[in-house]
Amino acid sequence: MGTTSPKVPALTPEQVCRVSDYVELVWQDDEEAWARLEEFHRDGAELAQLVGKFGALLLDRYLTAVPAGHVDCEAGYVMDKLVAVATRYLKRWCYSGGGAQYAYTSAGFLIECMQEVHQFLADIRRDAYTGRPMATT
């Protein structure tokens, strides 16, 4: 079950849950989380690409910088361009052949974009399985 938008990468519900688990572990930043992160980091470049795709999905569907009431104004235009640039950089980091360090850095960037990480990721996981925003355009 993936997205049909050509600019947003398709992710299966299992991939969404895997990368959500990873981002949540990065957010926890404690010894237990670090031990579990080592397992993810064995995937190296594959993990980085998955985080990049997930980030592009979040920036397109969930982390909208432009409030609905400001879409047509100049400030909304500027904010929209900032999101587009952030998406490009995120993809560049993750697809440049980098491994676990790129995934970790990108996960940190996404965490900075979220307000309530735990609840936010729970909502993303639920949406992945119910076919809400990420499964339809």
N, CA, C and O atoms as a DFTB+ gen file, in Angstrom:
548 C
 N C O
     1  1       0.852      -1.159       0.000
     2  2       0.000       0.000       0.000
     3  2       0.905       1.231       0.000
     4  3       1.427       1.614       1.047
     5  1       1.091       1.839      -1.140
     6  2       1.971       2.999      -1.218
     7  2       1.233       4.183      -1.785
     8  3       0.069       4.094      -2.178
     9  1       1.926       5.277      -1.817
    10  2       1.328       6.492      -2.341
    11  2       1.341       6.471      -3.867
    12  3       2.186       5.808      -4.471
    13  1       0.423       7.181      -4.487
    14  2       0.359       7.196      -5.943
    15  2       0.924       8.480      -6.532
    16  3       0.998       8.611      -7.753
    17  1       1.321       9.422      -5.698
    18  2       1.882      10.684      -6.180
    19  2       3.267      10.444      -6.774
    20  3       4.087       9.773      -6.147
    21  1       3.554      10.976      -7.971
    22  2       4.847      10.727      -8.598
    23  2       6.015      11.365      -7.863
    24  3       7.136      10.870      -7.980
    25  1       5.806      12.444      -7.108
    26  2       6.927      13.090      -6.440
    27  2       7.200      12.531      -5.045
    28  3       8.249      12.814      -4.467
    29  1       6.291      11.756      -4.503
    30  2       6.462      11.185      -3.175
    31  2       6.733       9.693      -3.313
    32  3       5.955       8.980      -3.947
    33  1       7.831       9.210      -2.725
    34  2       8.159       7.788      -2.846
    35  2       7.080       6.896      -2.230
    36  3       6.443       7.263      -1.242
    37  1       6.891       5.740      -2.818
    38  2       5.939       4.768      -2.284
    39  2       6.608       3.990      -1.158
    40  3       7.739       3.527      -1.301
    41  1       5.917       3.850      -0.061
    42  2       6.395       3.066       1.068
    43  2       5.301       2.105       1.498
    44  3       4.127       2.474       1.551
    45  1       5.684       0.881       1.804
    46  2       4.713      -0.080       2.319
    47  2       4.446       0.246       3.788
    48  3       5.252       0.928       4.421
    49  1       3.337      -0.226       4.335
    50  2       3.085      -0.017       5.765
    51  2       4.219      -0.570       6.633
    52  3       4.559       0.020       7.658
    53  1       4.799      -1.692       6.228
    54  2       5.901      -2.277       6.991
    55  2       7.124      -1.356       6.985
    56  3       7.795      -1.212       8.007
    57  1       7.414      -0.734       5.843
    58  2       8.531       0.200       5.769
    59  2       8.276       1.429       6.637
    60  3       9.177       1.916       7.319
    61  1       7.043       1.925       6.605
    62  2       6.686       3.083       7.424
    63  2       6.885       2.759       8.898
    64  3       7.440       3.568       9.643
    65  1       6.442       1.595       9.320
    66  2       6.590       1.220      10.722
    67  2       8.057       1.024      11.090
    68  3       8.477       1.407      12.182
    69  1       8.832       0.439      10.199
    70  2      10.263       0.234      10.470
    71  2      10.986       1.562      10.645
    72  3      11.732       1.742      11.608
    73  1      10.771       2.483       9.732
    74  2      11.468       3.762       9.837
    75  2      10.902       4.601      10.986
    76  3      11.642       5.378      11.590
    77  1       9.624       4.466      11.300
    78  2       9.063       5.144      12.468
    79  2       9.726       4.632      13.740
    80  3      10.048       5.411      14.637
    81  1       9.928       3.315      13.814
    82  2      10.627       2.740      14.961
    83  2      12.040       3.316      15.073
    84  3      12.503       3.639      16.167
    85  1      12.711       3.439      13.943
    86  2      14.064       3.981      13.928
    87  2      14.088       5.432      14.425
    88  3      14.889       5.782      15.293
    89  1      13.215       6.263      13.876
    90  2      13.172       7.675      14.267
    91  2      12.860       7.793      15.763
    92  3      13.430       8.636      16.455
    93  1      11.963       6.954      16.249
    94  2      11.626       6.999      17.667
    95  2      12.823       6.625      18.539
    96  3      13.028       7.226      19.594
    97  1      13.602       5.657      18.119
    98  2      14.806       5.292      18.875
    99  2      15.829       6.428      18.884
   100  3      16.455       6.690      19.911
   101  1      16.000       7.101      17.746
   102  2      16.910       8.246      17.690
   103  2      16.433       9.315      18.664
   104  3      17.242       9.931      19.358
   105  1      15.136       9.534      18.718
   106  2      14.553      10.543      19.606
   107  2      14.780      10.199      21.073
   108  3      15.030      11.088      21.887
   109  1      14.693       8.912      21.417
   110  2      14.841       8.506      22.819
   111  2      16.251       8.792      23.335
   112  3      16.411       9.211      24.481
   113  1      17.257       8.574      22.521
   114  2      18.639       8.932      22.836
   115  2      19.081       8.481      24.233
   116  3      19.531       9.292      25.042
   117  1      18.948       7.183      24.503
   118  2      19.467       6.638      25.757
   119  2      20.221       5.336      25.453
   120  3      20.257       4.889      24.307
   121  1      20.812       4.743      26.469
   122  2      21.650       3.557      26.244
   123  2      20.875       2.404      25.623
   124  3      21.376       1.735      24.719
   125  1      19.671       2.169      26.095
   126  2      18.864       1.075      25.550
   127  2      18.550       1.332      24.075
   128  3      18.634       0.427      23.246
   129  1      18.189       2.574      23.762
   130  2      17.888       2.925      22.369
   131  2      19.124       2.760      21.503
   132  3      19.033       2.245      20.388
   133  1      20.287       3.193      22.000
   134  2      21.519       3.073      21.212
   135  2      21.834       1.619      20.890
   136  3      22.296       1.310      19.792
   137  1      21.589       0.726      21.841
   138  2      21.837      -0.701      21.595
   139  2      20.928      -1.211      20.477
   140  3      21.356      -1.991      19.627
   141  1      19.686      -0.770      20.485
   142  2      18.747      -1.203      19.444
   143  2      19.045      -0.532      18.100
   144  3      18.779      -1.111      17.046
   145  1      19.596       0.688      18.133
   146  2      19.944       1.380      16.891
   147  2      21.039       0.647      16.116
   148  3      21.079       0.694      14.887
   149  1      21.923      -0.027      16.846
   150  2      23.005      -0.758      16.174
   151  2      22.466      -1.765      15.166
   152  3      23.048      -1.955      14.098
   153  1      21.355      -2.406      15.506
   154  2      20.737      -3.370      14.580
   155  2      20.292      -2.672      13.295
   156  3      20.520      -3.182      12.198
   157  1      19.662      -1.515      13.431
   158  2      19.245      -0.737      12.262
   159  2      20.450      -0.294      11.440
   160  3      20.417      -0.332      10.210
   161  1      21.506       0.122      12.118
   162  2      22.658       0.695      11.430
   163  2      23.417      -0.324      10.588
   164  3      24.229       0.054       9.744
   165  1      23.168      -1.581      10.804
   166  2      23.790      -2.611       9.954
   167  2      23.300      -2.508       8.515
   168  3      23.975      -2.960       7.590
   169  1      22.131      -1.918       8.330
   170  2      21.565      -1.780       6.991
   171  2      22.195      -0.638       6.201
   172  3      21.999      -0.549       4.989
   173  1      22.945       0.234       6.866
   174  2      23.714       1.289       6.219
   175  2      22.957       2.114       5.197
   176  3      22.003       2.819       5.526
   177  1      23.403       2.013       3.939
   178  2      22.843       2.843       2.865
   179  2      21.350       2.561       2.651
   180  3      20.586       3.473       2.338
   181  1      20.942       1.320       2.818
   182  2      19.521       0.979       2.658
   183  2      18.673       1.728       3.694
   184  3      17.588       2.217       3.380
   185  1      19.172       1.810       4.917
   186  2      18.475       2.545       5.964
   187  2      18.416       4.030       5.621
   188  3      17.373       4.662       5.782
   189  1      19.519       4.585       5.153
   190  2      19.554       6.002       4.790
   191  2      18.531       6.304       3.704
   192  3      17.831       7.313       3.775
   193  1      18.439       5.443       2.705
   194  2      17.471       5.667       1.630
   195  2      16.037       5.570       2.148
   196  3      15.171       6.339       1.733
   197  1      15.792       4.635       3.045
   198  2      14.459       4.492       3.619
   199  2      14.092       5.739       4.436
   200  3      12.963       6.223       4.351
   201  1      15.032       6.253       5.220
   202  2      14.767       7.472       5.989
   203  2      14.526       8.638       5.040
   204  3      13.661       9.475       5.298
   205  1      15.278       8.704       3.949
   206  2      15.073       9.770       2.967
   207  2      13.696       9.725       2.346
   208  3      13.047      10.760       2.197
   209  1      13.242       8.543       1.984
   210  2      11.897       8.400       1.421
   211  2      10.832       8.771       2.447
   212  3       9.851       9.444       2.130
   213  1      11.039       8.324       3.668
   214  2      10.098       8.630       4.743
   215  2      10.049      10.137       4.983
   216  3       8.974      10.712       5.154
   217  1      11.215      10.767       4.995
   218  2      11.270      12.210       5.192
   219  2      10.551      12.963       4.094
   220  3       9.832      13.926       4.359
   221  1      10.745      12.525       2.854
   222  2      10.054      13.169       1.732
   223  2       8.545      13.032       1.895
   224  3       7.799      13.976       1.631
   225  1       8.100      11.864       2.327
   226  2       6.676      11.626       2.565
   227  2       6.153      12.544       3.667
   228  3       5.097      13.159       3.519
   229  1       6.898      12.636       4.777
   230  2       6.451      13.484       5.882
   231  2       6.385      14.944       5.470
   232  3       5.417      15.639       5.778
   233  1       7.418      15.409       4.770
   234  2       7.441      16.813       4.361
   235  2       6.339      17.123       3.353
   236  3       5.840      18.247       3.300
   237  1       5.959      16.130       2.555
   238  2       4.904      16.347       1.569
   239  2       3.509      16.269       2.180
   240  3       2.623      17.041       1.815
   241  1       3.316      15.333       3.111
   242  2       1.964      15.054       3.594
   243  2       1.672      15.477       5.026
   244  3       0.520      15.757       5.359
   245  1       2.681      15.527       5.873
   246  2       2.422      15.712       7.291
   247  2       3.055      16.954       7.897
   248  3       2.448      17.600       8.751
   249  1       4.256      17.296       7.474
   250  2       4.969      18.423       8.076
   251  2       4.842      19.650       7.189
   252  3       5.845      20.208       6.743
   253  1       3.623      20.063       6.939
   254  2       3.364      21.195       6.067
   255  2       3.678      22.479       6.808
   256  3       3.096      22.754       7.857
   257  1       4.585      23.256       6.272
   258  2       4.996      24.493       6.925
   259  2       4.016      25.628       6.661
   260  3       4.034      26.630       7.375
   261  1       3.178      25.494       5.667
   262  2       2.286      26.591       5.286
   263  2       0.893      26.357       5.868
   264  3       0.198      25.431       5.449
   265  1       0.477      27.189       6.833
   266  2      -0.882      27.055       7.374
   267  2      -1.914      27.296       6.273
   268  3      -1.694      28.111       5.377
   269  1      -3.020      26.596       6.343
   270  2      -4.043      26.657       5.290
   271  2      -4.467      28.083       4.956
   272  3      -4.705      28.384       3.786
   273  1      -4.567      28.954       5.930
   274  2      -5.006      30.319       5.690
   275  2      -3.980      31.197       5.004
   276  3      -4.279      32.331       4.630
   277  1      -2.752      30.672       4.833
   278  2      -1.681      31.484       4.250
   279  2      -1.118      30.907       2.954
   280  3      -0.071      31.349       2.481
   281  1      -1.793      29.944       2.392
   282  2      -1.297      29.282       1.189
   283  2      -1.103      30.267       0.038
   284  3      -0.132      30.154      -0.711
   285  1      -2.006      31.224      -0.111
   286  2      -1.952      32.141      -1.250
   287  2      -1.163      33.422      -0.985
   288  3      -1.070      34.265      -1.876
   289  1      -0.595      33.596       0.200
   290  2       0.117      34.844       0.479
   291  2       1.624      34.668       0.266
   292  3       2.111      33.548       0.108
   293  1       2.342      35.769       0.266
   294  2       3.776      35.733       0.001
   295  2       4.533      34.922       1.049
   296  3       5.439      34.164       0.705
   297  1       4.171      35.072       2.324
   298  2       4.840      34.309       3.376
   299  2       4.619      32.811       3.174
   300  3       5.528      32.009       3.387
   301  1       3.405      32.441       2.762
   302  2       3.121      31.034       2.484
   303  2       3.977      30.507       1.354
   304  3       4.450      29.372       1.407
   305  1       4.180      31.323       0.331
   306  2       5.016      30.931      -0.801
   307  2       6.445      30.674      -0.342
   308  3       7.051      29.670      -0.718
   309  1       6.982      31.576       0.466
   310  2       8.358      31.437       0.963
   311  2       8.485      30.186       1.823
   312  3       9.449      29.432       1.690
   313  1       7.503      29.965       2.713
   314  2       7.543      28.786       3.570
   315  2       7.475      27.506       2.747
   316  3       8.166      26.533       3.049
   317  1       6.657      27.504       1.724
   318  2       6.549      26.340       0.848
   319  2       7.883      26.046       0.172
   320  3       8.267      24.884       0.038
   321  1       8.585      27.079      -0.251
   322  2       9.891      26.896      -0.894
   323  2      10.907      26.355       0.098
   324  3      11.757      25.548      -0.276
   325  1      10.838      26.782       1.359
   326  2      11.752      26.251       2.379
   327  2      11.541      24.753       2.576
   328  3      12.503      24.002       2.731
   329  1      10.281      24.321       2.570
   330  2       9.988      22.892       2.690
   331  2      10.548      22.146       1.480
   332  3      11.121      21.067       1.631
   333  1      10.390      22.706       0.293
   334  2      10.914      22.067      -0.923
   335  2      12.427      21.927      -0.856
   336  3      12.967      20.884      -1.226
   337  1      13.117      22.958      -0.392
   338  2      14.576      22.907      -0.275
   339  2      14.985      21.867       0.767
   340  3      15.920      21.098       0.544
   341  1      14.284      21.843       1.907
   342  2      14.593      20.860       2.944
   343  2      14.422      19.444       2.411
   344  3      15.225      18.561       2.715
   345  1      13.383      19.229       1.622
   346  2      13.158      17.902       1.032
   347  2      14.297      17.516       0.104
   348  3      14.766      16.378       0.137
   349  1      14.745      18.450      -0.724
   350  2      15.864      18.169      -1.630
   351  2      17.135      17.813      -0.869
   352  3      17.824      16.855      -1.219
   353  1      17.443      18.581       0.170
   354  2      18.645      18.293       0.949
   355  2      18.542      16.945       1.646
   356  3      19.510      16.186       1.694
   357  1      17.371      16.654       2.184
   358  2      17.167      15.372       2.848
   359  2      17.408      14.229       1.872
   360  3      18.103      13.268       2.199
   361  1      16.841      14.328       0.682
   362  2      17.042      13.277      -0.326
   363  2      18.509      13.184      -0.722
   364  3      19.048      12.087      -0.864
   365  1      19.155      14.332      -0.902
   366  2      20.569      14.334      -1.302
   367  2      21.430      13.651      -0.249
   368  3      22.307      12.854      -0.581
   369  1      21.180      13.965       1.028
   370  2      21.943      13.321       2.101
   371  2      21.770      11.811       2.043
   372  3      22.740      11.057       2.120
   373  1      20.529      11.386       1.907
   374  2      20.216       9.969       2.049
   375  2      20.549       9.144       0.820
   376  3      20.810       7.947       0.942
   377  1      20.546       9.752      -0.368
   378  2      20.807       8.979      -1.580
   379  2      22.238       9.129      -2.069
   380  3      22.584       8.614      -3.132
   381  1      23.072       9.823      -1.313
   382  2      24.441      10.076      -1.759
   383  2      25.381       8.909      -1.478
   384  3      26.593       9.034      -1.653
   385  1      24.844       7.801      -1.055
   386  2      25.684       6.641      -0.771
   387  2      26.078       6.551       0.690
   388  3      26.766       5.618       1.104
   389  1      25.637       7.528       1.467
   390  2      25.941       7.511       2.894
   391  2      25.189       6.395       3.590
   392  3      24.183       5.897       3.085
   393  1      25.675       6.015       4.727
   394  2      25.056       4.927       5.461
   395  2      24.367       5.384       6.719
   396  3      23.538       6.294       6.698
   397  1      24.719       4.739       7.824
   398  2      24.025       4.954       9.083
   399  2      24.128       6.396       9.572
   400  3      23.169       6.918      10.141
   401  1      25.267       7.047       9.364
   402  2      25.403       8.425       9.841
   403  2      24.419       9.358       9.132
   404  3      23.864      10.264       9.754
   405  1      24.203       9.139       7.838
   406  2      23.234       9.948       7.098
   407  2      21.818       9.670       7.598
   408  3      21.014      10.590       7.746
   409  1      21.522       8.413       7.854
   410  2      20.197       8.064       8.370
   411  2      19.969       8.725       9.723
   412  3      18.897       9.271       9.984
   413  1      20.983       8.672      10.579
   414  2      20.871       9.242      11.912
   415  2      20.682      10.758      11.854
   416  3      19.824      11.309      12.543
   417  1      21.483      11.424      11.032
   418  2      21.384      12.877      10.877
   419  2      20.015      13.271      10.332
   420  3      19.404      14.226      10.811
   421  1      19.539      12.539       9.338
   422  2      18.243      12.838       8.734
   423  2      17.104      12.590       9.712
   424  3      16.136      13.350       9.749
   425  1      17.218      11.525      10.505
   426  2      16.191      11.261      11.522
   427  2      16.160      12.405      12.526
   428  3      15.084      12.818      12.958
   429  1      17.329      12.921      12.903
   430  2      17.390      14.068      13.813
   431  2      16.714      15.289      13.226
   432  3      16.024      16.025      13.932
   433  1      16.910      15.507      11.934
   434  2      16.258      16.625      11.245
   435  2      14.738      16.476      11.300
   436  3      14.024      17.438      11.585
   437  1      14.251      15.269      11.028
   438  2      12.799      15.046      11.063
   439  2      12.243      15.235      12.464
   440  3      11.141      15.758      12.631
   441  1      12.995      14.814      13.467
   442  2      12.560      14.989      14.850
   443  2      12.420      16.474      15.167
   444  3      11.481      16.879      15.853
   445  1      13.346      17.277      14.674
   446  2      13.270      18.725      14.890
   447  2      12.001      19.315      14.258
   448  3      11.482      20.325      14.733
   449  1      11.512      18.692      13.204
   450  2      10.315      19.191      12.523
   451  2       9.023      18.802      13.242
   452  3       7.976      19.403      13.002
   453  1       9.089      17.812      14.112
   454  2       7.889      17.307      14.786
   455  2       7.693      18.005      16.123
   456  3       8.658      18.415      16.768
   457  1       6.443      18.134      16.532
   458  2       6.132      18.702      17.838
   459  2       6.105      17.614      18.901
   460  3       6.855      17.670      19.876
   461  1       5.252      16.642      18.715
   462  2       5.090      15.535      19.659
   463  2       5.506      14.250      18.944
   464  3       4.691      13.622      18.269
   465  1       6.742      13.867      19.088
   466  2       7.299      12.778      18.287
   467  2       6.540      11.474      18.478
   468  3       6.137      10.851      17.496
   469  1       6.340      11.055      19.702
   470  2       5.723       9.747      19.956
   471  2       4.323       9.652      19.356
   472  3       4.021       8.697      18.640
   473  1       3.464      10.634      19.642
   474  2       2.096      10.603      19.119
   475  2       2.087      10.776      17.609
   476  3       1.301      10.137      16.910
   477  1       2.953      11.634      17.110
   478  2       3.050      11.864      15.669
   479  2       3.360      10.559      14.938
   480  3       2.703      10.227      13.952
   481  1       4.358       9.823      15.420
   482  2       4.725       8.566      14.768
   483  2       3.639       7.508      14.926
   484  3       3.445       6.689      14.028
   485  1       2.936       7.513      16.042
   486  2       1.815       6.580      16.214
   487  2       0.741       6.862      15.165
   488  3       0.160       5.935      14.600
   489  1       0.482       8.139      14.909
   490  2      -0.503       8.506      13.885
   491  2      -0.039       8.087      12.498
   492  3      -0.846       7.627      11.691
   493  1       1.248       8.240      12.208
   494  2       1.804       7.847      10.907
   495  2       1.658       6.337      10.714
   496  3       1.248       5.883       9.646
   497  1       1.992       5.567      11.738
   498  2       1.862       4.103      11.652
   499  2       0.405       3.725      11.380
   500  3       0.120       2.890      10.521
   501  1      -0.507       4.348      12.120
   502  2      -1.936       4.042      11.933
   503  2      -2.364       4.375      10.508
   504  3      -3.044       3.581       9.859
   505  1      -1.970       5.542      10.027
   506  2      -2.344       5.952       8.677
   507  2      -1.800       5.000       7.622
   508  3      -2.464       4.742       6.618
   509  1      -0.604       4.477       7.840
   510  2      -0.004       3.554       6.876
   511  2      -0.857       2.309       6.702
   512  3      -0.983       1.783       5.596
   513  1      -1.442       1.839       7.796
   514  2      -2.239       0.614       7.728
   515  2      -3.696       0.849       7.369
   516  3      -4.377      -0.072       6.918
   517  1      -4.184       2.064       7.561
   518  2      -5.589       2.317       7.246
   519  2      -5.759       2.969       5.891
   520  3      -6.885       3.165       5.435
   521  1      -4.644       3.311       5.234
   522  2      -4.730       3.877       3.907
   523  2      -5.116       5.346       3.877
   524  3      -5.620       5.839       2.868
   525  1      -4.884       6.042       4.973
   526  2      -5.202       7.469       5.004
   527  2      -4.183       8.263       4.221
   528  3      -3.663       7.725       3.244
   529  1      -3.854       9.479       4.557
   530  2      -3.140      10.406       3.668
   531  2      -1.981       9.841       2.854
   532  3      -1.803      10.228       1.699
   533  1      -1.197       8.946       3.423
   534  2      -0.046       8.497       2.664
   535  2      -0.402       7.498       1.575
   536  3       0.391       7.281       0.659
   537  1      -1.564       6.891       1.652
   538  2      -1.915       5.870       0.662
   539  2      -2.744       6.430      -0.469
   540  3      -2.896       5.774      -1.500
   541  1      -3.278       7.611      -0.309
   542  2      -4.083       8.211      -1.366
   543  2      -3.644       9.629      -1.564
   544  3      -3.103      10.250      -0.649
   545  1      -3.871      10.160      -2.758
   546  2      -3.506      11.557      -3.021
   547  2      -4.733      12.399      -3.171
   548  3      -4.630      13.605      -3.397
